[in-house]
């Protein structure tokens, strides 16, 4: 496991020119509505760096999250582990577990700009005040390959966590019939998008 964690840590910044702007307020580490997936492997990595038990991290620093698949159907989505916000590992503007941070954190924001439709991230309201998103850095072919490797590791780790925790991957559910009052007052805009704060849908899910 330690050799695997060293390998993935190497890919975190390999051939990257990305530097977090001084003006960044680390909103990605703070705002609850930005879902940051975390796997059980991530918890092992953080455990080795922090000296804390993975079981303690599991109970105190992460939570069950619900991530809608589509904005216009906010009640249908994936259940997974996510970082509790504000992130407990943020020390001022510094990540206290940087070399062992979750892969989802290491992928952001660069991986969003090598996808099929990189312009979509610019259109998301949640990222309007993210300087790293609004002023993307260049990504070399070698960095692109490293990001792709990280993504593949991320996908395998999340799948492993899902099977261990839920017995299936992805664990997708439709909460529309059980959410009850949790869906009342949700408006759909003219372009068909809906906004449902995660804590509302999660509260309905955990209650049931």
Residue frames as a rotation matrix with the C-alpha (Angstrom) as fourth column:
UNK 1
0.566 0.825 0.000 0.00
0.825 -0.566 0.000 0.00
0.000 0.000 -1.000 0.00
UNK 2
0.429 -0.448 -0.785 2.77
0.213 -0.794 0.569 2.46
-0.878 -0.411 -0.245 0.89
UNK 3
-0.672 -0.700 0.241 4.47
0.371 -0.036 0.928 1.99
-0.641 0.713 0.284 -2.50
UNK 4
-0.179 0.709 0.682 1.13
0.959 -0.027 0.281 2.62
0.218 0.704 -0.676 -4.24
UNK 5
0.740 0.486 -0.465 0.54
0.613 -0.771 0.171 5.77
-0.275 -0.412 -0.869 -2.20
UNK 6
-0.063 -0.850 -0.523 4.03
0.174 -0.525 0.833 7.05
-0.983 -0.039 0.181 -3.05
UNK 7
-0.700 -0.166 0.694 3.36
0.679 0.145 0.720 6.45
-0.220 0.975 0.011 -6.76
UNK 8
0.234 0.874 0.425 0.08
0.924 -0.336 0.181 8.33
0.302 0.351 -0.887 -6.78
UNK 9
0.624 -0.082 -0.777 1.59
0.426 -0.798 0.426 11.16
-0.655 -0.597 -0.463 -4.72
UNK 10
-0.498 -0.867 0.035 4.27
0.424 -0.208 0.882 11.51
-0.757 0.454 0.471 -7.39
UNK 11
-0.478 0.396 0.784 1.57
0.844 -0.041 0.535 12.12
0.244 0.917 -0.315 -10.00
UNK 12
0.319 0.696 -0.643 -0.07
0.841 -0.521 -0.147 14.87
-0.437 -0.494 -0.752 -7.90
UNK 13
0.636 -0.133 -0.761 2.27
-0.146 -0.988 0.050 17.59
-0.758 0.079 -0.647 -9.15
UNK 14
-0.158 -0.773 0.614 4.28
0.540 0.453 0.710 15.81
-0.827 0.444 0.346 -11.85
UNK 15
-0.723 -0.293 0.625 5.05
0.690 -0.295 0.661 18.17
-0.009 0.909 0.416 -14.78
UNK 16
0.397 0.918 -0.010 2.48
0.914 -0.395 0.087 20.65
0.076 -0.044 -0.996 -13.51
UNK 17
-0.661 -0.543 0.518 2.87
0.507 -0.832 -0.225 24.41
0.554 0.114 0.825 -13.92
UNK 18
0.333 0.911 0.241 -0.17
0.327 -0.352 0.877 25.12
0.884 -0.214 -0.415 -11.75
UNK 19
-0.839 -0.462 -0.287 0.30
0.445 -0.280 -0.851 27.44
0.313 -0.842 0.440 -8.79
UNK 20
0.157 0.931 -0.330 -2.59
0.980 -0.107 0.166 28.42
0.120 -0.350 -0.929 -6.58
UNK 21
-0.019 -0.158 0.987 -2.98
0.312 -0.939 -0.144 32.22
0.950 0.305 0.068 -6.88
UNK 22
-0.901 -0.369 -0.227 -2.21
0.341 -0.281 -0.897 34.29
0.267 -0.886 0.379 -3.79
UNK 23
-0.676 0.696 0.242 -5.69
-0.701 -0.708 0.079 35.76
0.226 -0.117 0.967 -4.10
UNK 24
-0.224 0.602 -0.767 -7.29
-0.053 0.778 0.626 32.34
0.973 0.181 -0.142 -3.67
UNK 25
-0.220 0.260 0.940 -9.38
-0.944 -0.299 -0.139 32.07
0.245 -0.918 0.311 -0.51
UNK 26
-0.968 -0.240 -0.069 -9.51
-0.225 0.958 -0.178 28.25
0.108 -0.157 -0.982 -0.71
UNK 27
-0.235 0.966 0.111 -13.25
-0.954 -0.208 -0.215 28.29
-0.184 -0.156 0.970 -1.28
UNK 28
0.089 0.227 -0.970 -13.06
-0.575 0.807 0.137 24.77
0.814 0.545 0.202 -2.68
UNK 29
-0.688 -0.416 -0.594 -11.96
0.252 0.631 -0.734 23.65
0.680 -0.655 -0.330 0.78
UNK 30
-0.972 0.235 -0.005 -14.74
-0.106 -0.457 -0.883 25.57
-0.210 -0.858 0.469 2.51
UNK 31
-0.407 0.893 -0.192 -18.05
-0.913 -0.404 0.060 25.70
-0.024 0.200 0.980 0.65
UNK 32
-0.366 0.300 0.881 -20.37
-0.345 0.836 -0.428 22.76
-0.864 -0.460 -0.202 1.47
UNK 33
0.630 0.772 -0.084 -22.03
-0.346 0.182 -0.920 22.69
-0.696 0.608 0.382 -1.96
UNK 34
0.258 -0.616 -0.744 -18.79
-0.889 0.150 -0.432 21.68
0.377 0.774 -0.509 -3.68
UNK 35
0.914 0.200 0.352 -18.77
-0.326 0.878 0.349 17.92
-0.239 -0.434 0.868 -3.25
UNK 36
-0.001 -0.966 -0.260 -15.22
-0.967 0.067 -0.246 16.52
0.255 0.251 -0.934 -2.84
UNK 37
0.823 0.285 -0.492 -15.18
-0.245 0.959 0.146 12.74
0.513 0.001 0.858 -3.20
UNK 38
-0.115 -0.868 0.483 -12.92
-0.991 0.068 -0.113 10.91
0.065 -0.492 -0.868 -0.78
UNK 39
0.412 0.195 -0.890 -12.11
-0.345 0.938 0.046 7.21
0.844 0.288 0.453 -0.92
UNK 40
0.995 -0.085 0.048 -11.05
-0.004 0.452 0.892 4.79
-0.097 -0.888 0.449 1.80
UNK 41
0.345 -0.923 0.170 -7.61
0.907 0.281 -0.313 4.77
0.241 0.263 0.934 0.17
UNK 42
0.101 -0.231 0.968 -7.48
0.048 -0.970 -0.237 8.56
0.994 0.071 -0.086 0.63
UNK 43
0.825 0.277 0.493 -8.17
-0.451 -0.204 0.869 8.03
0.342 -0.939 -0.043 4.32
UNK 44
0.778 -0.619 -0.105 -5.26
0.613 0.711 0.345 5.59
-0.139 -0.333 0.933 4.57
UNK 45
0.043 -0.780 0.624 -2.97
0.735 -0.398 -0.549 8.15
0.677 0.482 0.556 2.91
UNK 46
0.273 0.132 0.953 -4.10
-0.347 -0.910 0.225 10.90
0.897 -0.392 -0.203 5.27
UNK 47
0.992 0.124 0.023 -3.73
-0.074 0.425 0.902 8.54
0.102 -0.897 0.431 8.21
UNK 48
0.460 -0.886 -0.055 -0.08
0.876 0.463 -0.131 7.85
0.142 0.012 0.990 7.38
UNK 49
-0.218 -0.544 0.810 0.69
0.428 -0.799 -0.422 11.58
0.877 0.255 0.407 7.15
UNK 50
0.194 0.421 0.886 -1.35
-0.506 -0.731 0.458 12.79
0.840 -0.537 0.071 10.13
UNK 51
-0.852 -0.519 -0.059 -0.64
-0.248 0.502 -0.828 9.89
0.460 -0.692 -0.557 12.47
UNK 52
-0.339 0.825 0.452 -4.35
-0.849 -0.062 -0.524 9.53
-0.404 -0.561 0.722 13.14
UNK 53
-0.664 0.161 0.730 -6.25
0.184 0.982 -0.049 6.28
-0.725 0.102 -0.681 12.74
UNK 54
-0.943 0.334 0.012 -8.21
-0.035 -0.135 0.990 5.85
0.332 0.933 0.139 9.53
UNK 55
-0.286 0.879 -0.381 -11.26
0.860 0.411 0.303 4.86
0.423 -0.241 -0.874 11.60
UNK 56
-0.193 0.154 -0.969 -11.07
0.677 -0.694 -0.245 8.18
-0.710 -0.704 0.030 13.47
UNK 57
-0.901 -0.172 -0.397 -10.78
-0.158 -0.724 0.671 10.11
-0.403 0.668 0.626 10.20
UNK 58
-0.771 0.636 0.025 -13.80
0.374 0.421 0.826 8.22
0.515 0.647 -0.563 8.87
UNK 59
-0.013 0.834 -0.552 -16.00
0.987 0.100 0.127 9.21
0.161 -0.543 -0.824 11.79
UNK 60
0.135 0.015 -0.991 -14.80
0.638 -0.767 0.075 12.79
-0.758 -0.642 -0.113 12.29
UNK 61
-0.465 -0.527 -0.711 -13.62
-0.113 -0.762 0.638 14.25
-0.878 0.377 0.294 8.98
UNK 62
-0.963 0.217 -0.158 -15.88
-0.139 0.101 0.985 12.83
0.230 0.971 -0.067 6.26
UNK 63
-0.386 0.902 0.192 -19.61
-0.452 -0.004 -0.892 12.42
-0.804 -0.431 0.409 5.80
UNK 64
-0.341 0.395 0.853 -22.08
0.757 0.654 -0.001 10.62
-0.558 0.645 -0.522 3.60
UNK 65
-0.618 0.055 -0.785 -22.69
-0.327 -0.925 0.193 12.81
-0.715 0.375 0.589 0.58
UNK 66
0.205 0.717 0.667 -25.33
0.637 0.420 -0.647 12.92
-0.743 0.557 -0.370 -2.12
UNK 67
-0.622 -0.533 -0.573 -24.21
-0.132 -0.651 0.748 14.19
-0.771 0.541 0.335 -5.52
UNK 68
0.457 0.889 -0.002 -27.01
-0.124 0.062 -0.990 14.81
-0.881 0.453 0.139 -8.09
UNK 69
-0.168 -0.475 0.864 -26.32
0.774 0.479 0.414 13.51
-0.611 0.738 0.287 -11.61
UNK 70
-0.408 0.124 0.905 -28.13
0.739 -0.538 0.406 16.39
0.537 0.834 0.128 -13.31
UNK 71
-0.998 -0.030 -0.048 -29.05
0.051 -0.835 -0.548 19.90
-0.024 -0.549 0.835 -12.22
UNK 72
-0.468 0.884 -0.022 -32.63
-0.764 -0.392 0.512 19.58
0.444 0.256 0.858 -13.42
UNK 73
0.557 0.593 -0.582 -33.15
-0.113 0.748 0.654 16.36
0.823 -0.299 0.483 -11.40
UNK 74
-0.162 -0.754 0.636 -31.47
-0.737 -0.337 -0.586 17.13
0.657 -0.564 -0.501 -8.07
UNK 75
0.362 0.378 0.852 -33.11
-0.884 0.429 0.185 14.19
-0.296 -0.820 0.489 -6.28
UNK 76
0.995 -0.092 0.050 -31.42
0.104 0.931 -0.350 11.51
-0.015 0.353 0.935 -8.45
UNK 77
0.485 -0.870 0.083 -27.77
-0.758 -0.466 -0.455 11.02
0.435 0.158 -0.886 -7.68
UNK 78
0.187 -0.596 -0.781 -24.86
0.167 0.803 -0.573 9.12
0.968 -0.024 0.250 -6.23
UNK 79
0.958 0.052 0.283 -24.24
-0.274 -0.142 0.951 8.39
0.090 -0.988 -0.122 -2.57
UNK 80
0.354 -0.906 -0.230 -20.60
0.460 0.383 -0.801 8.46
0.814 0.178 0.553 -1.55
UNK 81
0.310 -0.380 -0.872 -18.11
0.875 -0.246 0.418 9.69
-0.373 -0.892 0.257 1.00
UNK 82
0.420 -0.246 0.873 -17.17
0.452 -0.778 -0.437 13.34
0.787 0.578 -0.216 0.83
UNK 83
-0.673 -0.717 -0.181 -14.99
0.569 -0.347 -0.746 15.69
0.472 -0.605 0.641 2.82
UNK 84
0.364 0.711 -0.601 -16.77
0.918 -0.384 0.101 17.52
-0.158 -0.589 -0.793 5.59
UNK 85
-0.238 -0.395 0.887 -16.66
0.600 -0.778 -0.186 21.29
0.763 0.488 0.423 5.03
UNK 86
0.632 -0.711 -0.308 -14.90
-0.747 -0.454 -0.486 23.45
0.206 0.537 -0.818 5.85
UNK 87
0.525 -0.464 -0.714 -12.14
0.064 0.858 -0.510 20.90
0.849 0.223 0.480 5.36
UNK 88
0.995 -0.100 0.006 -10.66
-0.004 0.020 1.000 19.89
-0.100 -0.995 0.019 8.69
UNK 89
0.372 -0.913 0.166 -7.22
0.864 0.406 0.297 19.57
-0.339 0.033 0.940 7.09
UNK 90
0.338 -0.204 0.919 -7.06
0.523 -0.770 -0.364 23.21
0.782 0.604 -0.154 6.00
UNK 91
0.213 -0.387 -0.897 -4.66
0.906 -0.265 0.330 25.18
-0.365 -0.883 0.294 8.18
UNK 92
-0.179 -0.167 -0.970 -5.09
-0.086 -0.979 0.184 28.83
-0.980 0.116 0.161 7.21
UNK 93
0.549 0.297 -0.781 -4.43
-0.782 -0.148 -0.606 28.65
-0.295 0.944 0.151 3.47
UNK 94
-0.449 -0.814 -0.369 -2.29
-0.867 0.497 -0.043 25.52
0.218 0.301 -0.928 3.66
UNK 95
0.661 0.589 -0.465 -3.35
-0.492 0.808 0.324 21.88
0.567 0.015 0.824 3.34
UNK 96
0.212 -0.584 0.784 -1.87
-0.936 0.111 0.335 20.00
-0.283 -0.804 -0.523 6.28
UNK 97
0.187 -0.123 0.975 -2.01
0.025 0.992 0.120 16.70
-0.982 0.002 0.189 4.35
UNK 98
0.347 0.050 -0.937 -0.90
-0.774 -0.550 -0.315 18.07
-0.531 0.834 -0.152 0.98
UNK 99
-0.570 -0.671 -0.474 1.26
-0.821 0.465 0.331 15.14
-0.002 0.578 -0.816 -0.16
UNK 100
-0.960 0.277 0.051 -1.49
0.272 0.958 -0.087 12.70
-0.073 -0.069 -0.995 0.80
UNK 101
-0.534 0.799 -0.276 -4.54
-0.591 -0.586 -0.553 14.79
-0.604 -0.132 0.786 0.00
UNK 102
0.213 0.698 0.684 -7.51
0.171 0.662 -0.729 13.14
-0.962 0.272 0.022 -1.74
UNK 103
-0.598 -0.435 0.673 -7.01
0.692 0.142 0.707 12.53
-0.403 0.889 0.216 -5.45
UNK 104
0.377 0.819 0.432 -10.10
0.920 -0.385 -0.074 14.68
0.106 0.425 -0.899 -6.13
UNK 105
0.774 -0.164 -0.612 -8.20
0.130 -0.905 0.406 17.63
-0.620 -0.394 -0.679 -4.66
UNK 106
-0.258 -0.966 0.027 -5.06
0.146 -0.011 0.989 16.86
-0.955 0.259 0.143 -6.68
UNK 107
-0.338 0.205 0.919 -7.08
0.922 0.269 0.279 16.76
-0.190 0.941 -0.279 -9.91
UNK 108
0.694 0.716 0.081 -8.61
0.720 -0.687 -0.100 20.18
-0.016 0.128 -0.992 -9.34
UNK 109
0.283 0.890 -0.358 -8.68
-0.364 -0.245 -0.898 22.36
-0.887 0.385 0.255 -11.34
UNK 110
-0.523 -0.663 -0.535 -6.42
-0.673 -0.064 0.737 21.01
-0.523 0.746 -0.412 -14.10
UNK 111
-0.820 0.158 0.551 -8.36
0.325 0.920 0.219 17.87
-0.472 0.358 -0.805 -14.97
UNK 112
0.182 0.968 -0.170 -11.46
0.396 -0.231 -0.889 19.92
-0.900 0.094 -0.426 -15.77
UNK 113
0.343 -0.083 -0.935 -9.62
-0.614 -0.773 -0.157 21.56
-0.710 0.628 -0.317 -18.67
UNK 114
-0.747 -0.606 -0.274 -8.61
-0.610 0.459 0.646 18.38
-0.266 0.649 -0.712 -20.48
UNK 115
-0.366 0.704 0.608 -12.10
0.229 0.702 -0.675 16.91
-0.902 -0.108 -0.418 -20.71
UNK 116
-0.380 0.301 0.875 -14.37
0.919 0.226 0.322 16.79
-0.101 0.927 -0.362 -23.74
UNK 117
0.351 0.567 0.745 -16.10
0.561 -0.765 0.317 20.08
0.750 0.307 -0.586 -22.86
UNK 118
-0.453 -0.657 -0.603 -13.70
0.870 -0.179 -0.459 22.16
0.194 -0.733 0.652 -20.71
UNK 119
-0.746 0.176 0.642 -15.80
-0.060 -0.978 0.199 25.30
0.664 0.110 0.740 -21.17
UNK 120
0.215 0.931 -0.296 -18.54
0.290 0.228 0.929 23.86
0.932 -0.286 -0.221 -18.97
UNK 121
-0.048 -0.281 -0.958 -16.62
0.994 0.083 -0.074 24.49
0.100 -0.956 0.276 -15.77
UNK 122
-0.942 -0.324 0.083 -16.47
0.323 -0.946 -0.030 28.20
0.088 -0.002 0.996 -16.65
UNK 123
-0.440 0.860 0.260 -20.25
-0.186 -0.371 0.910 28.25
0.879 0.352 0.323 -16.92
UNK 124
0.069 0.461 -0.885 -20.85
0.769 0.541 0.341 26.86
0.636 -0.704 -0.317 -13.43
UNK 125
0.598 0.274 0.753 -21.92
-0.122 -0.898 0.424 29.58
0.792 -0.345 -0.504 -11.01
UNK 126
0.968 -0.178 -0.179 -20.11
0.224 0.279 0.934 27.92
-0.116 -0.944 0.310 -8.11
UNK 127
0.191 -0.974 0.122 -16.74
0.935 0.218 0.279 28.54
-0.298 0.061 0.953 -9.81
UNK 128
0.695 0.148 0.704 -17.24
0.506 -0.796 -0.332 32.21
0.511 0.587 -0.628 -10.72
UNK 129
0.820 -0.384 0.425 -14.99
-0.544 -0.754 0.367 33.37
0.179 -0.532 -0.827 -7.85
UNK 130
0.678 -0.641 0.359 -12.33
0.335 0.704 0.626 30.72
-0.654 -0.304 0.693 -8.31
UNK 131
0.458 -0.536 -0.709 -9.25
-0.711 -0.700 0.070 32.48
-0.533 0.472 -0.702 -9.80
UNK 132
-0.554 -0.723 0.413 -7.69
-0.346 0.651 0.676 29.15
-0.757 0.231 -0.611 -10.77
UNK 133
-0.090 0.624 0.776 -10.75
0.700 0.594 -0.396 28.28
-0.708 0.508 -0.491 -12.85
UNK 134
0.825 0.488 -0.286 -11.18
0.204 -0.728 -0.655 31.69
-0.528 0.482 -0.700 -14.45
UNK 135
0.519 -0.731 -0.443 -7.49
-0.854 -0.465 -0.232 31.83
-0.036 0.498 -0.866 -15.46
UNK 136
0.951 -0.068 0.303 -6.53
0.032 0.992 0.121 28.26
-0.309 -0.106 0.945 -16.38
UNK 137
0.107 -0.986 -0.128 -2.86
-0.630 -0.167 0.758 27.36
-0.769 0.000 -0.639 -16.65
UNK 138
0.190 -0.107 -0.976 -1.35
-0.919 0.331 -0.215 25.59
0.346 0.937 -0.036 -19.68
UNK 139
0.509 0.027 0.860 -1.28
-0.472 0.845 0.253 21.80
-0.720 -0.535 0.443 -19.50
UNK 140
-0.302 -0.747 -0.592 1.57
-0.940 0.129 0.316 20.00
-0.159 0.652 -0.742 -21.26
UNK 141
0.272 0.373 -0.887 1.20
-0.606 0.782 0.143 16.54
0.747 0.499 0.438 -22.85
UNK 142
-0.589 -0.544 -0.597 3.21
0.127 0.667 -0.734 15.00
0.798 -0.508 -0.324 -19.99
UNK 143
-0.897 0.327 0.297 1.01
-0.403 -0.331 -0.853 16.67
-0.181 -0.885 0.429 -17.39
UNK 144
0.009 0.935 -0.354 -2.08
-0.984 0.072 0.164 15.56
0.179 0.347 0.921 -19.29
UNK 145
-0.018 -0.097 -0.995 -0.82
-0.203 0.975 -0.091 11.95
0.979 0.201 -0.038 -19.12
UNK 146
-0.918 -0.357 -0.170 -0.19
0.108 0.188 -0.976 12.29
0.381 -0.915 -0.134 -15.37
UNK 147
-0.588 0.777 0.224 -3.69
-0.772 -0.456 -0.443 13.66
-0.242 -0.433 0.868 -14.82
UNK 148
0.189 0.651 -0.735 -5.17
-0.796 0.539 0.273 10.81
0.574 0.534 0.620 -16.81
UNK 149
-0.432 -0.433 -0.791 -3.24
0.116 0.843 -0.525 8.33
0.894 -0.318 -0.314 -14.68
UNK 150
-0.982 0.089 0.166 -4.52
-0.184 -0.281 -0.942 10.02
-0.037 -0.956 0.292 -11.54
UNK 151
-0.211 0.971 -0.108 -8.08
-0.977 -0.207 0.049 9.89
0.026 0.115 0.993 -12.85
UNK 152
0.104 0.205 -0.973 -7.80
-0.380 0.913 0.151 6.16
0.919 0.354 0.173 -13.46
UNK 153
-0.799 -0.417 -0.434 -6.49
0.262 0.409 -0.874 5.66
0.542 -0.812 -0.217 -9.93
UNK 154
-0.807 0.540 0.239 -9.31
-0.570 -0.606 -0.555 7.82
-0.154 -0.584 0.797 -8.60
UNK 155
0.034 0.870 -0.492 -11.97
-0.896 0.244 0.370 5.80
0.443 0.428 0.788 -10.44
UNK 156
-0.119 -0.152 -0.981 -10.60
0.057 0.986 -0.159 2.50
0.991 -0.075 -0.109 -9.13
UNK 157
-0.943 -0.296 -0.150 -10.34
0.170 -0.041 -0.985 3.78
0.285 -0.954 0.089 -5.56
UNK 158
-0.553 0.814 0.178 -13.89
-0.827 -0.509 -0.237 5.16
-0.102 -0.278 0.955 -5.54
UNK 159
0.166 0.595 -0.786 -15.20
-0.633 0.675 0.378 1.89
0.756 0.436 0.489 -6.98
UNK 160
-0.474 -0.438 -0.764 -13.34
0.285 0.744 -0.604 -0.07
0.833 -0.504 -0.228 -4.30
UNK 161
-0.982 0.118 0.147 -14.76
-0.185 -0.448 -0.875 2.18
-0.037 -0.886 0.462 -1.57
UNK 162
-0.240 0.960 -0.144 -18.28
-0.949 -0.200 0.245 1.89
0.207 0.196 0.959 -2.93
UNK 163
0.121 0.272 -0.955 -18.19
-0.244 0.940 0.236 -1.91
0.962 0.205 0.180 -2.95
UNK 164
-0.720 -0.458 -0.521 -16.74
0.377 0.372 -0.848 -2.02
0.582 -0.807 -0.095 0.56
UNK 165
-0.949 0.313 0.031 -19.27
-0.225 -0.609 -0.761 0.46
-0.219 -0.729 0.648 1.99
UNK 166
-0.202 0.953 -0.227 -22.39
-0.858 -0.284 -0.428 -0.12
-0.473 0.108 0.875 -0.09
UNK 167
-0.197 0.074 0.978 -21.89
0.105 0.993 -0.054 -3.40
-0.975 0.092 -0.203 -1.93
UNK 168
0.441 0.345 0.828 -22.38
0.861 0.099 -0.500 -1.74
-0.254 0.933 -0.253 -5.32
UNK 169
-0.314 -0.555 -0.770 -20.75
0.204 -0.832 0.516 0.94
-0.927 0.005 0.374 -7.47
UNK 170
-0.836 -0.119 0.535 -22.04
-0.215 -0.827 -0.519 3.48
0.505 -0.549 0.666 -8.08
UNK 171
-0.580 0.690 -0.433 -24.62
0.788 0.340 -0.513 3.53
-0.207 -0.639 -0.741 -5.32
UNK 172
-0.930 0.300 0.212 -27.28
-0.151 -0.840 0.521 5.63
0.334 0.453 0.827 -7.04
UNK 173
-0.553 0.792 -0.258 -30.69
0.765 0.360 -0.534 6.37
-0.331 -0.493 -0.805 -5.58
UNK 174
-0.498 0.541 0.678 -33.82
0.228 -0.672 0.705 8.36
0.837 0.506 0.211 -6.42
UNK 175
-0.874 0.065 -0.481 -34.96
0.473 -0.103 -0.875 10.33
-0.106 -0.993 0.059 -3.37
UNK 176
-0.785 0.558 0.269 -37.96
-0.318 -0.735 0.598 11.99
0.532 0.384 0.755 -4.98
UNK 177
0.094 0.918 -0.386 -40.49
-0.028 0.390 0.920 9.66
0.995 -0.076 0.063 -3.38
UNK 178
0.289 -0.015 -0.957 -38.95
0.866 0.430 0.254 9.70
0.408 -0.903 0.137 0.09
UNK 179
-0.702 -0.694 0.163 -37.61
0.574 -0.686 -0.448 13.23
0.422 -0.221 0.879 0.40
UNK 180
0.157 0.876 -0.456 -41.02
0.987 -0.152 0.048 14.70
-0.027 -0.457 -0.889 1.19
UNK 181
0.911 0.291 -0.292 -40.76
0.325 -0.943 0.075 18.26
-0.254 -0.163 -0.953 2.39
UNK 182
0.023 -0.986 -0.162 -37.06
0.377 -0.142 0.915 18.26
-0.926 -0.082 0.369 1.50
UNK 183
-0.620 -0.229 0.751 -38.08
0.778 -0.050 0.627 19.03
-0.107 0.972 0.209 -2.10
UNK 184
0.496 0.868 -0.015 -40.69
0.862 -0.494 -0.111 21.67
-0.104 0.042 -0.994 -1.33
UNK 185
0.772 -0.098 -0.628 -39.86
0.022 -0.983 0.181 25.14
-0.636 -0.154 -0.757 -2.54
UNK 186
-0.340 -0.905 0.255 -37.28
0.331 0.139 0.933 24.00
-0.880 0.402 0.253 -5.10
UNK 187
0.562 0.548 -0.620 -37.65
-0.312 -0.553 -0.772 26.14
-0.766 0.627 -0.139 -8.21
UNK 188
0.053 -0.471 0.880 -36.76
0.816 0.529 0.234 25.16
-0.576 0.706 0.413 -11.76
UNK 189
-0.321 -0.254 -0.912 -35.29
-0.151 -0.937 0.314 27.96
-0.935 0.239 0.263 -13.89
UNK 190
0.528 0.576 -0.624 -36.26
-0.646 -0.205 -0.736 28.72
-0.552 0.791 0.264 -17.49
UNK 191
-0.005 -0.610 -0.793 -33.36
-0.923 0.308 -0.231 26.63
0.385 0.730 -0.564 -18.79
UNK 192
0.609 0.427 -0.668 -34.45
-0.258 0.904 0.342 23.64
0.750 -0.036 0.660 -16.73
UNK 193
-0.426 -0.841 -0.332 -31.85
0.151 0.296 -0.943 23.87
0.892 -0.452 0.001 -13.96
UNK 194
0.770 0.637 0.038 -32.64
0.022 -0.086 0.996 23.37
0.638 -0.766 -0.080 -10.31
UNK 195
-0.364 -0.884 0.295 -30.63
-0.356 -0.161 -0.921 24.14
0.861 -0.440 -0.256 -7.22
UNK 196
0.812 0.562 -0.160 -30.98
-0.104 0.407 0.907 21.95
0.575 -0.720 0.389 -4.18
UNK 197
0.138 -0.809 0.571 -28.46
-0.939 -0.290 -0.185 22.46
0.315 -0.511 -0.800 -1.36
UNK 198
-0.344 -0.364 -0.866 -26.72
-0.229 0.927 -0.298 19.19
0.911 0.096 -0.402 -0.53
UNK 199
-0.972 -0.120 0.203 -27.49
-0.222 0.166 -0.961 19.44
0.081 -0.979 -0.188 3.17
UNK 200
-0.193 0.974 0.119 -31.23
-0.934 -0.145 -0.328 19.36
-0.302 -0.175 0.937 2.48
UNK 201
0.450 0.357 -0.819 -31.20
-0.688 0.723 -0.062 16.23
0.570 0.591 0.571 0.39
UNK 202
-0.502 -0.708 -0.497 -28.64
-0.144 0.635 -0.759 14.58
0.853 -0.309 -0.420 2.66
UNK 203
-0.766 0.287 0.576 -30.79
-0.629 -0.147 -0.763 15.31
-0.134 -0.946 0.294 5.69
UNK 204
0.332 0.931 -0.151 -33.72
-0.939 0.311 -0.144 13.54
-0.087 0.190 0.978 4.02
UNK 205
0.264 -0.304 -0.915 -31.51
-0.432 0.811 -0.394 10.62
0.863 0.499 0.083 3.02
UNK 206
-0.751 -0.653 -0.098 -29.91
-0.183 0.348 -0.919 10.12
0.634 -0.673 -0.381 6.43
UNK 207
-0.472 0.666 0.577 -33.26
-0.854 -0.184 -0.486 10.48
-0.217 -0.723 0.656 8.19
UNK 208
0.607 0.750 -0.262 -34.73
-0.795 0.580 -0.180 7.68
0.017 0.317 0.948 6.13
